[in-house]
């Protein structure tokens, strides 16, 4: 560290504390006053430069101290890392020995070939695991789709069962109605048969009466055997049985 410069006389010597050029009282001086020498201004500039230099040196020293401390910390960290890696190396050395034995007892010639083979197997395993994962995801999607399909079909089956039950009810009602209508149809057929039989009997009786009346009248009849209505008119003495020009009905005997 620099110190403050000692004032120097302009002629090279130190200025004594009691020299006539001091700033003390000028009593007893008989000579004329003269200008002050320029050495105090130069001395101040030197002192300022010395102060700046000292400050700069202090800052530089502080910076170097900080950098040195930082470098020591980094060095300590590197030593710790070196110790850790050395321990790991010592720990993993058994694997290197193991790989050397593998090379000795296998078709491989170098350790890096074993490592390359291992990486290949790991890659293949990852691919197989990915394929298995994709297959499992497909299976899960298929299961979900099957569940949705079964749910939809269950709903459709339920709807069809409801429709089948409704149709079964309609069928049962229709079958009951068929039994009723079959009974009615059988009754109608029986009634129609009886009426048909009665009608046939009436037609036969009418025809017999007509033939008897025709014989009694001794007239040729132009009435068809199937025309029962005209036969009845003839039997009753209707207009078809009257002679031409007659206004009275004909009388005939049933005996």
C-alpha positions as CSV (number, residue, x, y, z in Angstrom):
1,X,0.0,0.0,0.0
2,X,1.3,3.4,-0.9
3,X,1.8,6.2,1.8
4,X,1.3,9.9,1.5
5,X,4.3,11.6,-0.1
6,X,6.4,13.9,2.1
7,X,6.5,17.5,0.8
8,X,9.7,18.1,-1.1
9,X,11.4,21.4,-1.6
10,X,11.6,22.6,-5.1
11,X,15.4,22.3,-5.1
12,X,15.2,18.6,-4.0
13,X,15.5,18.9,-0.2
14,X,12.7,18.4,2.4
15,X,11.0,21.5,3.6
16,X,11.7,22.1,7.3
17,X,8.7,22.7,9.5
18,X,10.0,26.3,10.4
19,X,11.3,27.5,7.1
20,X,10.6,31.0,6.0
21,X,8.4,29.6,3.2
22,X,5.9,28.3,5.7
23,X,2.5,29.8,6.1
24,X,3.3,31.3,9.5
25,X,3.4,35.1,10.3
26,X,5.7,37.2,8.3
27,X,6.9,39.4,11.0
28,X,10.5,40.6,10.8
29,X,10.6,40.2,7.0
30,X,12.3,43.1,5.3
31,X,12.4,41.7,1.8
32,X,9.7,42.1,-0.8
33,X,7.1,39.3,-1.1
34,X,7.5,36.8,-3.9
35,X,5.2,34.1,-5.6
36,X,4.6,30.7,-4.0
37,X,6.4,27.8,-5.7
38,X,4.2,25.2,-7.5
39,X,5.2,22.2,-5.4
40,X,2.0,21.9,-3.3
41,X,-0.2,21.4,-6.4
42,X,2.1,18.8,-7.8
43,X,2.1,17.1,-4.5
44,X,-1.7,17.0,-4.3
45,X,-1.8,15.4,-7.8
46,X,0.7,12.7,-6.7
47,X,-1.3,12.1,-3.6
48,X,-4.5,11.7,-5.6
49,X,-2.8,9.3,-8.1
50,X,-1.4,7.3,-5.2
51,X,-4.9,7.1,-3.6
52,X,-6.4,5.9,-6.9
53,X,-3.7,3.3,-7.3
54,X,-4.1,2.1,-3.8
55,X,-7.9,1.8,-4.2
56,X,-7.4,0.0,-7.5
57,X,-4.9,-2.4,-5.9
58,X,-7.4,-3.0,-3.0
59,X,-10.2,-3.8,-5.4
60,X,-8.0,-6.1,-7.4
61,X,-6.9,-7.8,-4.2
62,X,-10.5,-8.3,-3.2
63,X,-11.4,-9.7,-6.6
64,X,-8.4,-12.0,-6.5
65,X,-9.4,-13.1,-3.0
66,X,-13.0,-13.9,-4.2
67,X,-11.8,-15.8,-7.3
68,X,-9.3,-17.7,-5.1
69,X,-12.1,-18.7,-2.7
70,X,-14.4,-19.7,-5.6
71,X,-11.6,-21.7,-7.1
72,X,-11.0,-23.4,-3.8
73,X,-14.7,-24.3,-3.5
74,X,-14.6,-25.7,-7.1
75,X,-11.5,-27.6,-6.3
76,X,-13.1,-29.1,-3.2
77,X,-16.2,-30.0,-5.2
78,X,-14.1,-31.6,-7.9
79,X,-12.2,-33.6,-5.2
80,X,-15.5,-34.8,-3.8
81,X,-16.7,-35.7,-7.3
82,X,-13.4,-37.4,-8.0
83,X,-13.8,-39.4,-4.8
84,X,-17.4,-40.3,-5.7
85,X,-16.5,-41.4,-9.2
86,X,-13.5,-43.4,-7.9
87,X,-15.8,-45.2,-5.5
88,X,-18.2,-45.9,-8.3
89,X,-15.4,-47.1,-10.5
90,X,-14.2,-49.4,-7.7
91,X,-17.8,-50.6,-7.2
92,X,-18.3,-51.2,-10.9
93,X,-15.0,-52.9,-11.5
94,X,-16.6,-56.2,-10.7
95,X,-18.8,-55.8,-13.7
96,X,-15.8,-55.2,-15.9
97,X,-14.2,-58.4,-14.5
98,X,-17.5,-60.2,-15.1
99,X,-17.6,-58.9,-18.7
100,X,-14.0,-60.1,-19.2
101,X,-15.0,-63.5,-18.1
102,X,-18.0,-63.4,-20.4
103,X,-15.8,-62.6,-23.3
104,X,-13.4,-65.5,-22.4
105,X,-16.3,-68.0,-22.2
106,X,-18.4,-66.8,-25.2
107,X,-18.1,-66.1,-28.9
108,X,-17.5,-62.4,-28.3
109,X,-14.0,-61.1,-28.7
110,X,-14.3,-57.6,-27.1
111,X,-16.3,-56.2,-24.2
112,X,-17.9,-53.6,-26.4
113,X,-19.4,-56.4,-28.5
114,X,-21.1,-57.8,-25.4
115,X,-22.4,-54.3,-24.6
116,X,-23.6,-53.8,-28.2
117,X,-25.4,-57.1,-28.0
118,X,-27.0,-56.1,-24.7
119,X,-28.2,-52.8,-26.2
120,X,-29.7,-54.7,-29.1
121,X,-31.5,-57.1,-26.8
122,X,-32.7,-54.1,-24.7
123,X,-34.0,-52.4,-27.8
124,X,-35.8,-55.6,-28.9
125,X,-37.3,-56.0,-25.5
126,X,-38.6,-52.4,-25.6
127,X,-40.1,-53.0,-29.0
128,X,-41.7,-56.2,-27.8
129,X,-43.0,-54.4,-24.7
130,X,-44.4,-51.6,-26.9
131,X,-46.1,-54.2,-29.2
132,X,-47.5,-56.0,-26.2
133,X,-48.8,-52.7,-24.8
134,X,-50.4,-51.8,-28.1
135,X,-51.9,-55.3,-28.3
136,X,-53.3,-54.9,-24.8
137,X,-54.7,-51.5,-25.7
138,X,-56.4,-53.1,-28.7
139,X,-57.8,-55.9,-26.5
140,X,-59.2,-53.3,-24.1
141,X,-60.7,-51.3,-26.9
142,X,-62.3,-54.5,-28.3
143,X,-63.6,-55.4,-24.9
144,X,-65.2,-52.0,-24.5
145,X,-66.7,-52.2,-28.0
146,X,-68.0,-55.7,-27.2
147,X,-69.5,-54.4,-24.0
148,X,-71.2,-51.6,-25.9
149,X,-72.4,-54.0,-28.5
150,X,-73.8,-56.4,-25.9
151,X,-75.6,-53.5,-24.1
152,X,-77.1,-52.4,-27.4
153,X,-78.2,-56.0,-28.3
154,X,-79.6,-56.4,-24.8
155,X,-81.7,-53.3,-25.3
156,X,-82.9,-54.6,-28.6
157,X,-83.7,-58.1,-27.1
158,X,-85.7,-56.3,-24.3
159,X,-87.6,-54.3,-26.9
160,X,-88.3,-57.5,-29.0
161,X,-89.4,-59.3,-25.9
162,X,-91.8,-56.5,-25.1
163,X,-93.1,-56.5,-28.6
164,X,-93.4,-60.3,-28.5
165,X,-95.4,-60.1,-25.2
166,X,-97.7,-57.5,-26.8
167,X,-98.2,-59.7,-29.9
168,X,-98.8,-62.7,-27.7
169,X,-101.6,-60.8,-25.9
170,X,-103.1,-59.8,-29.3
171,X,-102.8,-63.5,-30.4
172,X,-104.5,-64.7,-27.3
173,X,-107.3,-62.2,-27.8
174,X,-107.6,-63.1,-31.4
175,X,-107.7,-66.8,-30.6
176,X,-110.4,-66.2,-28.1
177,X,-112.3,-64.2,-30.7
178,X,-111.8,-67.0,-33.2
179,X,-113.3,-69.5,-30.8
180,X,-116.3,-67.2,-30.3
181,X,-116.7,-66.6,-34.0
182,X,-116.2,-70.3,-34.8
183,X,-119.1,-71.0,-32.4
184,X,-121.2,-68.3,-34.0
185,X,-120.3,-69.7,-37.5
186,X,-121.2,-73.2,-36.4
187,X,-124.5,-71.8,-35.1
188,X,-125.0,-70.0,-38.4
189,X,-124.2,-73.0,-40.4
190,X,-126.6,-75.2,-38.3
191,X,-129.3,-72.6,-38.7
192,X,-128.6,-72.3,-42.4
193,X,-128.8,-76.1,-42.8
194,X,-132.0,-76.2,-41.0
195,X,-133.4,-73.4,-43.0
196,X,-132.1,-75.0,-46.2
197,X,-133.7,-78.3,-45.2
198,X,-137.0,-76.5,-44.5
199,X,-136.7,-74.6,-47.7
200,X,-136.2,-77.9,-49.6
201,X,-139.2,-79.4,-47.9
202,X,-141.3,-76.4,-48.8
203,X,-140.1,-76.5,-52.4
204,X,-141.0,-80.3,-52.6
205,X,-144.4,-79.7,-51.0
206,X,-145.0,-76.7,-53.3
207,X,-144.0,-78.8,-56.4
208,X,-146.3,-81.6,-55.3
209,X,-149.2,-79.2,-54.8
210,X,-148.4,-77.6,-58.2
211,X,-148.4,-80.9,-60.0
212,X,-151.7,-81.9,-58.3
213,X,-153.3,-78.5,-59.3
214,X,-151.9,-78.8,-62.8
215,X,-153.6,-82.2,-63.2
216,X,-156.9,-81.0,-61.9
217,X,-156.8,-78.0,-64.2
218,X,-155.8,-80.3,-67.1
219,X,-153.8,-77.5,-68.6
220,X,-150.3,-77.6,-69.9
221,X,-148.1,-75.7,-67.5
222,X,-145.2,-73.5,-68.6
223,X,-143.9,-72.9,-65.1
224,X,-140.4,-74.2,-64.5
225,X,-139.9,-76.9,-61.9
226,X,-137.4,-74.6,-60.1
227,X,-139.7,-71.5,-60.0
228,X,-141.3,-72.1,-56.7
229,X,-142.9,-68.6,-56.5
230,X,-145.0,-69.2,-59.7
231,X,-145.8,-72.6,-58.5
232,X,-147.2,-71.1,-55.3
233,X,-149.2,-68.6,-57.4
234,X,-150.7,-71.4,-59.4
235,X,-151.6,-73.4,-56.3
236,X,-153.2,-70.3,-54.8
237,X,-155.0,-69.6,-58.0
238,X,-152.9,-66.7,-58.9
239,X,-152.9,-64.9,-62.2
240,X,-150.8,-67.4,-63.9
241,X,-153.4,-70.1,-63.3
242,X,-156.4,-68.2,-64.7
243,X,-157.8,-69.0,-68.1
244,X,-157.5,-66.3,-70.8
245,X,-160.3,-63.7,-70.5
246,X,-161.4,-65.0,-67.0
247,X,-161.9,-62.5,-64.2
248,X,-162.7,-65.0,-61.4
249,X,-160.2,-67.2,-59.8
250,X,-160.4,-70.9,-60.6
251,X,-161.7,-73.3,-58.0
252,X,-160.1,-76.6,-57.6
253,X,-160.5,-79.5,-55.3
254,X,-157.8,-80.9,-53.2
255,X,-159.5,-84.4,-53.1
